[in-house]
Amino acid sequence: GTTLEEMRQRGWSGVHHPEHPDRVAAGWLAALRTGEPWEDTFPIRGHDGQYRWFLSRAFPIRDAQGNISRWFGTNTDVTEQKKIEAALRENEEHLRSLLTREAEIRQTLTLAMEAGRIGTFTWDVPADRHYWSKETEQFFGYAPGEFPGTRAAFLERVHPQDREWVSGISRHRFEQHQQTFSSNYRALRPDQSVAWLSVRGLIEYNEDGQARRMLGVMVDI
Protein backbone atom coordinates (compact mmCIF):
# COMPACT_ATOMS: atom_id res chain seq x y z
CA GLY A 1 0.00 0.00 0.00
CA THR A 2 2.91 2.38 -0.54
CA THR A 3 4.55 4.11 -3.49
CA LEU A 4 8.14 4.06 -4.61
CA GLU A 5 8.58 7.69 -3.55
CA GLU A 6 7.18 7.00 -0.08
CA MET A 7 9.56 4.12 0.39
CA ARG A 8 12.49 6.26 -0.74
CA GLN A 9 11.61 8.92 1.77
CA ARG A 10 11.08 6.83 4.90
CA GLY A 11 12.52 3.43 4.06
CA TRP A 12 11.41 0.23 5.73
CA SER A 13 10.46 1.87 9.02
CA GLY A 14 7.27 3.28 7.53
CA VAL A 15 5.64 -0.14 7.17
CA HIS A 16 7.30 -2.00 10.05
CA HIS A 17 5.59 -2.62 13.34
CA PRO A 18 6.92 0.02 15.78
CA GLU A 19 8.33 -2.65 18.12
CA HIS A 20 10.66 -4.13 15.49
CA PRO A 21 12.53 -1.58 13.28
CA ASP A 22 15.56 -1.11 15.55
CA ARG A 23 16.11 -4.86 15.92
CA VAL A 24 15.65 -5.52 12.21
CA ALA A 25 17.94 -2.64 11.21
CA ALA A 26 20.67 -3.84 13.58
CA GLY A 27 20.66 -7.31 12.04
CA TRP A 28 20.65 -5.95 8.51
CA LEU A 29 23.54 -3.57 9.19
CA ALA A 30 25.52 -6.44 10.71
CA ALA A 31 24.99 -8.47 7.52
CA LEU A 32 26.19 -5.51 5.43
CA ARG A 33 29.35 -5.31 7.53
CA THR A 34 30.15 -9.02 7.39
CA GLY A 35 28.81 -9.86 3.94
CA GLU A 36 26.97 -12.88 5.37
CA PRO A 37 23.48 -13.95 4.26
CA TRP A 38 20.74 -12.31 6.30
CA GLU A 39 17.42 -13.65 7.58
CA ASP A 40 14.80 -12.23 9.91
CA THR A 41 11.09 -12.51 10.61
CA PHE A 42 8.96 -9.48 11.44
CA PRO A 43 5.47 -7.97 10.90
CA ILE A 44 4.82 -5.60 7.97
CA ARG A 45 1.73 -3.42 7.57
CA GLY A 46 -0.40 -4.03 4.50
CA HIS A 47 -2.61 -1.64 2.54
CA ASP A 48 -5.52 -2.54 4.86
CA GLY A 49 -3.57 -1.38 7.92
CA GLN A 50 -3.20 -4.92 9.28
CA TYR A 51 0.19 -6.43 10.13
CA ARG A 52 1.24 -9.79 8.73
CA TRP A 53 4.41 -11.71 9.53
CA PHE A 54 7.06 -12.06 6.83
CA LEU A 55 10.20 -14.15 6.51
CA SER A 56 12.78 -11.85 4.90
CA ARG A 57 16.02 -13.08 3.38
CA ALA A 58 18.89 -11.37 1.59
CA PHE A 59 21.90 -12.90 -0.12
CA PRO A 60 25.00 -11.03 -1.36
CA ILE A 61 25.74 -11.10 -5.09
CA ARG A 62 29.47 -10.80 -5.81
CA ASP A 63 31.37 -9.70 -8.91
CA ALA A 64 34.31 -11.50 -10.51
CA GLN A 65 36.67 -10.02 -7.93
CA GLY A 66 34.57 -11.30 -5.03
CA ASN A 67 33.24 -7.88 -4.04
CA ILE A 68 29.57 -7.48 -3.18
CA SER A 69 27.90 -5.61 -6.03
CA ARG A 70 24.29 -5.92 -4.84
CA TRP A 71 21.96 -7.84 -2.55
CA PHE A 72 19.07 -10.03 -3.67
CA GLY A 73 16.21 -10.46 -1.22
CA THR A 74 12.77 -11.94 -0.77
CA ASN A 75 9.81 -11.42 1.57
CA THR A 76 7.57 -14.43 2.19
CA ASP A 77 4.26 -14.15 4.06
CA VAL A 78 4.53 -16.65 6.95
CA THR A 79 1.59 -15.46 9.05
CA GLU A 80 -0.12 -18.85 8.94
CA GLN A 81 3.12 -20.56 9.91
CA LYS A 82 3.43 -18.70 13.23
CA LYS A 83 1.19 -21.24 14.95
CA ILE A 84 3.45 -24.03 13.73
CA GLU A 85 6.50 -22.13 14.95
CA ALA A 86 4.92 -21.71 18.38
CA ALA A 87 4.44 -25.47 18.62
CA LEU A 88 8.02 -26.05 17.50
CA ARG A 89 9.30 -23.61 20.11
CA GLU A 90 7.69 -25.81 22.76
CA ASN A 91 9.61 -28.75 21.32
CA GLU A 92 12.78 -26.65 21.36
CA GLU A 93 12.41 -25.87 25.08
CA HIS A 94 11.75 -29.52 25.78
CA LEU A 95 14.84 -30.49 23.80
CA ARG A 96 16.95 -27.97 25.71
CA SER A 97 15.96 -29.46 29.08
CA LEU A 98 16.72 -33.00 27.89
CA LEU A 99 19.85 -32.34 25.87
CA THR A 100 22.18 -34.26 28.19
CA ARG A 101 19.89 -37.26 28.58
CA GLU A 102 19.99 -39.18 25.33
CA ALA A 103 17.50 -41.89 26.21
CA GLU A 104 14.80 -39.39 27.16
CA ILE A 105 15.47 -37.33 24.03
CA ARG A 106 15.00 -40.36 21.80
CA GLN A 107 11.81 -41.36 23.57
CA THR A 108 10.37 -37.84 23.41
CA LEU A 109 11.22 -37.37 19.74
CA THR A 110 9.81 -40.76 18.82
CA LEU A 111 6.50 -39.93 20.46
CA ALA A 112 6.46 -36.48 18.85
CA MET A 113 7.06 -37.66 15.31
CA GLU A 114 4.55 -40.50 15.61
CA ALA A 115 1.82 -38.27 17.04
CA GLY A 116 2.39 -35.10 15.07
CA ARG A 117 4.17 -36.07 11.86
CA ILE A 118 7.25 -34.20 13.08
CA GLY A 119 10.55 -35.22 11.56
CA THR A 120 13.73 -35.28 13.65
CA PHE A 121 17.37 -35.06 12.72
CA THR A 122 20.84 -35.01 14.26
CA TRP A 123 23.97 -33.79 12.52
CA ASP A 124 27.23 -35.09 13.98
CA VAL A 125 29.29 -32.12 12.81
CA PRO A 126 32.89 -33.44 13.26
CA ALA A 127 32.01 -36.74 11.58
CA ASP A 128 29.73 -34.99 9.06
CA ARG A 129 27.05 -37.65 9.55
CA HIS A 130 23.32 -36.98 9.45
CA TYR A 131 20.78 -39.15 11.25
CA TRP A 132 17.15 -38.74 10.15
CA SER A 133 13.86 -40.17 11.33
CA LYS A 134 11.70 -41.87 8.74
CA GLU A 135 9.45 -38.78 8.64
CA THR A 136 12.40 -36.58 7.72
CA GLU A 137 13.43 -39.04 5.02
CA GLN A 138 9.91 -38.88 3.59
CA PHE A 139 9.97 -35.04 3.57
CA PHE A 140 13.01 -35.21 1.26
CA GLY A 141 11.67 -38.05 -0.90
CA TYR A 142 13.75 -40.88 0.56
CA ALA A 143 12.28 -44.27 1.40
CA PRO A 144 12.76 -45.28 5.07
CA GLY A 145 16.39 -46.25 5.58
CA GLU A 146 17.44 -45.01 2.12
CA PHE A 147 19.12 -41.73 3.18
CA PRO A 148 22.92 -42.30 3.09
CA GLY A 149 23.56 -39.88 5.96
CA THR A 150 25.96 -37.47 4.26
CA ARG A 151 25.72 -33.70 4.01
CA ALA A 152 26.12 -33.95 0.23
CA ALA A 153 23.06 -36.19 0.06
CA PHE A 154 21.10 -33.74 2.22
CA LEU A 155 22.05 -30.68 0.16
CA GLU A 156 21.29 -32.56 -3.06
CA ARG A 157 17.64 -32.70 -1.99
CA VAL A 158 17.50 -29.03 -0.94
CA HIS A 159 15.90 -26.87 -3.64
CA PRO A 160 18.67 -25.48 -5.92
CA GLN A 161 17.56 -21.91 -5.24
CA ASP A 162 17.96 -22.47 -1.46
CA ARG A 163 21.01 -24.74 -1.50
CA GLU A 164 23.81 -22.16 -1.29
CA TRP A 165 21.96 -20.22 1.41
CA VAL A 166 21.26 -23.34 3.52
CA SER A 167 24.90 -24.41 3.26
CA GLY A 168 26.25 -20.98 4.18
CA ILE A 169 23.88 -20.18 7.03
CA SER A 170 25.07 -23.22 9.05
CA ARG A 171 28.67 -22.00 8.93
CA HIS A 172 27.51 -18.55 9.98
CA ARG A 173 25.65 -19.98 12.99
CA PHE A 174 28.73 -21.92 14.08
CA GLU A 175 30.95 -18.84 13.76
CA GLN A 176 28.50 -16.82 15.86
CA HIS A 177 28.19 -19.67 18.42
CA GLN A 178 24.41 -19.60 18.16
CA GLN A 179 22.76 -22.19 20.39
CA THR A 180 19.34 -22.25 18.73
CA PHE A 181 18.31 -22.04 15.11
CA SER A 182 15.16 -21.76 13.03
CA SER A 183 14.69 -21.65 9.30
CA ASN A 184 12.32 -22.33 6.42
CA TYR A 185 13.52 -23.78 3.13
CA ARG A 186 12.38 -26.04 0.33
CA ALA A 187 13.11 -29.69 -0.37
CA LEU A 188 13.04 -30.86 -3.98
CA ARG A 189 12.07 -34.51 -4.23
CA PRO A 190 13.08 -36.86 -7.09
CA ASP A 191 9.58 -36.57 -8.57
CA GLN A 192 10.12 -32.76 -8.73
CA SER A 193 7.51 -32.05 -6.06
CA VAL A 194 8.46 -29.31 -3.61
CA ALA A 195 8.01 -29.36 0.18
CA TRP A 196 8.37 -26.23 2.32
CA LEU A 197 9.98 -27.26 5.62
CA SER A 198 10.00 -25.34 8.90
CA VAL A 199 12.99 -26.30 11.03
CA ARG A 200 13.95 -25.53 14.64
CA GLY A 201 16.53 -26.94 16.97
CA LEU A 202 19.69 -26.64 19.05
CA ILE A 203 23.41 -26.52 18.43
CA GLU A 204 25.73 -28.14 20.97
CA TYR A 205 29.38 -27.07 21.29
CA ASN A 206 32.34 -28.80 22.88
CA GLU A 207 34.59 -27.23 25.52
CA ASP A 208 36.75 -25.70 22.79
CA GLY A 209 33.77 -23.87 21.32
CA GLN A 210 33.54 -26.08 18.24
CA ALA A 211 30.14 -27.23 17.03
CA ARG A 212 29.58 -30.83 18.11
CA ARG A 213 26.12 -31.49 16.79
CA MET A 214 22.86 -29.99 15.62
CA LEU A 215 19.67 -31.54 16.95
CA GLY A 216 16.22 -30.53 15.80
CA VAL A 217 12.74 -31.09 14.47
CA MET A 218 11.01 -30.16 11.22
CA VAL A 219 7.49 -30.14 9.81
CA ASP A 220 6.20 -29.96 6.26
CA ILE A 221 4.35 -26.62 6.04
VEXDREN-2710 file (C-alpha; in Angstrom, 1 decimal):
% VEXDREN-2710
k/r/px/py/pz
1/GLY/0.0/0.0/0.0
2/THR/2.9/2.4/-0.5
3/THR/4.5/4.1/-3.5
4/LEU/8.1/4.1/-4.6
5/GLU/8.6/7.7/-3.5
6/GLU/7.2/7.0/-0.1
7/MET/9.6/4.1/0.4
8/ARG/12.5/6.3/-0.7
9/GLN/11.6/8.9/1.8
10/ARG/11.1/6.8/4.9
11/GLY/12.5/3.4/4.1
12/TRP/11.4/0.2/5.7
13/SER/10.5/1.9/9.0
14/GLY/7.3/3.3/7.5
15/VAL/5.6/-0.1/7.2
16/HIS/7.3/-2.0/10.0
17/HIS/5.6/-2.6/13.3
18/PRO/6.9/0.0/15.8
19/GLU/8.3/-2.7/18.1
20/HIS/10.7/-4.1/15.5
21/PRO/12.5/-1.6/13.3
22/ASP/15.6/-1.1/15.5
23/ARG/16.1/-4.9/15.9
24/VAL/15.6/-5.5/12.2
25/ALA/17.9/-2.6/11.2
26/ALA/20.7/-3.8/13.6
27/GLY/20.7/-7.3/12.0
28/TRP/20.7/-5.9/8.5
29/LEU/23.5/-3.6/9.2
30/ALA/25.5/-6.4/10.7
31/ALA/25.0/-8.5/7.5
32/LEU/26.2/-5.5/5.4
33/ARG/29.3/-5.3/7.5
34/THR/30.2/-9.0/7.4
35/GLY/28.8/-9.9/3.9
36/GLU/27.0/-12.9/5.4
37/PRO/23.5/-14.0/4.3
38/TRP/20.7/-12.3/6.3
39/GLU/17.4/-13.7/7.6
40/ASP/14.8/-12.2/9.9
41/THR/11.1/-12.5/10.6
42/PHE/9.0/-9.5/11.4
43/PRO/5.5/-8.0/10.9
44/ILE/4.8/-5.6/8.0
45/ARG/1.7/-3.4/7.6
46/GLY/-0.4/-4.0/4.5
47/HIS/-2.6/-1.6/2.5
48/ASP/-5.5/-2.5/4.9
49/GLY/-3.6/-1.4/7.9
50/GLN/-3.2/-4.9/9.3
51/TYR/0.2/-6.4/10.1
52/ARG/1.2/-9.8/8.7
53/TRP/4.4/-11.7/9.5
54/PHE/7.1/-12.1/6.8
55/LEU/10.2/-14.1/6.5
56/SER/12.8/-11.9/4.9
57/ARG/16.0/-13.1/3.4
58/ALA/18.9/-11.4/1.6
59/PHE/21.9/-12.9/-0.1
60/PRO/25.0/-11.0/-1.4
61/ILE/25.7/-11.1/-5.1
62/ARG/29.5/-10.8/-5.8
63/ASP/31.4/-9.7/-8.9
64/ALA/34.3/-11.5/-10.5
65/GLN/36.7/-10.0/-7.9
66/GLY/34.6/-11.3/-5.0
67/ASN/33.2/-7.9/-4.0
68/ILE/29.6/-7.5/-3.2
69/SER/27.9/-5.6/-6.0
70/ARG/24.3/-5.9/-4.8
71/TRP/22.0/-7.8/-2.5
72/PHE/19.1/-10.0/-3.7
73/GLY/16.2/-10.5/-1.2
74/THR/12.8/-11.9/-0.8
75/ASN/9.8/-11.4/1.6
76/THR/7.6/-14.4/2.2
77/ASP/4.3/-14.2/4.1
78/VAL/4.5/-16.6/6.9
79/THR/1.6/-15.5/9.1
80/GLU/-0.1/-18.8/8.9
81/GLN/3.1/-20.6/9.9
82/LYS/3.4/-18.7/13.2
83/LYS/1.2/-21.2/14.9
84/ILE/3.5/-24.0/13.7
85/GLU/6.5/-22.1/15.0
86/ALA/4.9/-21.7/18.4
87/ALA/4.4/-25.5/18.6
88/LEU/8.0/-26.1/17.5
89/ARG/9.3/-23.6/20.1
90/GLU/7.7/-25.8/22.8
91/ASN/9.6/-28.7/21.3
92/GLU/12.8/-26.7/21.4
93/GLU/12.4/-25.9/25.1
94/HIS/11.8/-29.5/25.8
95/LEU/14.8/-30.5/23.8
96/ARG/16.9/-28.0/25.7
97/SER/16.0/-29.5/29.1
98/LEU/16.7/-33.0/27.9
99/LEU/19.8/-32.3/25.9
100/THR/22.2/-34.3/28.2
101/ARG/19.9/-37.3/28.6
102/GLU/20.0/-39.2/25.3
103/ALA/17.5/-41.9/26.2
104/GLU/14.8/-39.4/27.2
105/ILE/15.5/-37.3/24.0
106/ARG/15.0/-40.4/21.8
107/GLN/11.8/-41.4/23.6
108/THR/10.4/-37.8/23.4
109/LEU/11.2/-37.4/19.7
110/THR/9.8/-40.8/18.8
111/LEU/6.5/-39.9/20.5
112/ALA/6.5/-36.5/18.8
113/MET/7.1/-37.7/15.3
114/GLU/4.5/-40.5/15.6
115/ALA/1.8/-38.3/17.0
116/GLY/2.4/-35.1/15.1
117/ARG/4.2/-36.1/11.9
118/ILE/7.2/-34.2/13.1
119/GLY/10.6/-35.2/11.6
120/THR/13.7/-35.3/13.7
121/PHE/17.4/-35.1/12.7
122/THR/20.8/-35.0/14.3
123/TRP/24.0/-33.8/12.5
124/ASP/27.2/-35.1/14.0
125/VAL/29.3/-32.1/12.8
126/PRO/32.9/-33.4/13.3
127/ALA/32.0/-36.7/11.6
128/ASP/29.7/-35.0/9.1
129/ARG/27.1/-37.7/9.5
130/HIS/23.3/-37.0/9.5
131/TYR/20.8/-39.2/11.2
132/TRP/17.2/-38.7/10.1
133/SER/13.9/-40.2/11.3
134/LYS/11.7/-41.9/8.7
135/GLU/9.4/-38.8/8.6
136/THR/12.4/-36.6/7.7
137/GLU/13.4/-39.0/5.0
138/GLN/9.9/-38.9/3.6
139/PHE/10.0/-35.0/3.6
140/PHE/13.0/-35.2/1.3
141/GLY/11.7/-38.0/-0.9
142/TYR/13.7/-40.9/0.6
143/ALA/12.3/-44.3/1.4
144/PRO/12.8/-45.3/5.1
145/GLY/16.4/-46.2/5.6
146/GLU/17.4/-45.0/2.1
147/PHE/19.1/-41.7/3.2
148/PRO/22.9/-42.3/3.1
149/GLY/23.6/-39.9/6.0
150/THR/26.0/-37.5/4.3
151/ARG/25.7/-33.7/4.0
152/ALA/26.1/-33.9/0.2
153/ALA/23.1/-36.2/0.1
154/PHE/21.1/-33.7/2.2
155/LEU/22.0/-30.7/0.2
156/GLU/21.3/-32.6/-3.1
157/ARG/17.6/-32.7/-2.0
158/VAL/17.5/-29.0/-0.9
159/HIS/15.9/-26.9/-3.6
160/PRO/18.7/-25.5/-5.9
161/GLN/17.6/-21.9/-5.2
162/ASP/18.0/-22.5/-1.5
163/ARG/21.0/-24.7/-1.5
164/GLU/23.8/-22.2/-1.3
165/TRP/22.0/-20.2/1.4
166/VAL/21.3/-23.3/3.5
167/SER/24.9/-24.4/3.3
168/GLY/26.2/-21.0/4.2
169/ILE/23.9/-20.2/7.0
170/SER/25.1/-23.2/9.0
171/ARG/28.7/-22.0/8.9
172/HIS/27.5/-18.5/10.0
173/ARG/25.6/-20.0/13.0
174/PHE/28.7/-21.9/14.1
175/GLU/31.0/-18.8/13.8
176/GLN/28.5/-16.8/15.9
177/HIS/28.2/-19.7/18.4
178/GLN/24.4/-19.6/18.2
179/GLN/22.8/-22.2/20.4
180/THR/19.3/-22.3/18.7
181/PHE/18.3/-22.0/15.1
182/SER/15.2/-21.8/13.0
183/SER/14.7/-21.6/9.3
184/ASN/12.3/-22.3/6.4
185/TYR/13.5/-23.8/3.1
186/ARG/12.4/-26.0/0.3
187/ALA/13.1/-29.7/-0.4
188/LEU/13.0/-30.9/-4.0
189/ARG/12.1/-34.5/-4.2
190/PRO/13.1/-36.9/-7.1
191/ASP/9.6/-36.6/-8.6
192/GLN/10.1/-32.8/-8.7
193/SER/7.5/-32.1/-6.1
194/VAL/8.5/-29.3/-3.6
195/ALA/8.0/-29.4/0.2
196/TRP/8.4/-26.2/2.3
197/LEU/10.0/-27.3/5.6
198/SER/10.0/-25.3/8.9
199/VAL/13.0/-26.3/11.0
200/ARG/13.9/-25.5/14.6
201/GLY/16.5/-26.9/17.0
202/LEU/19.7/-26.6/19.0
203/ILE/23.4/-26.5/18.4
204/GLU/25.7/-28.1/21.0
205/TYR/29.4/-27.1/21.3
206/ASN/32.3/-28.8/22.9
207/GLU/34.6/-27.2/25.5
208/ASP/36.8/-25.7/22.8
209/GLY/33.8/-23.9/21.3
210/GLN/33.5/-26.1/18.2
211/ALA/30.1/-27.2/17.0
212/ARG/29.6/-30.8/18.1
213/ARG/26.1/-31.5/16.8
214/MET/22.9/-30.0/15.6
215/LEU/19.7/-31.5/17.0
216/GLY/16.2/-30.5/15.8
217/VAL/12.7/-31.1/14.5
218/MET/11.0/-30.2/11.2
219/VAL/7.5/-30.1/9.8
220/ASP/6.2/-30.0/6.3
221/ILE/4.4/-26.6/6.0
END
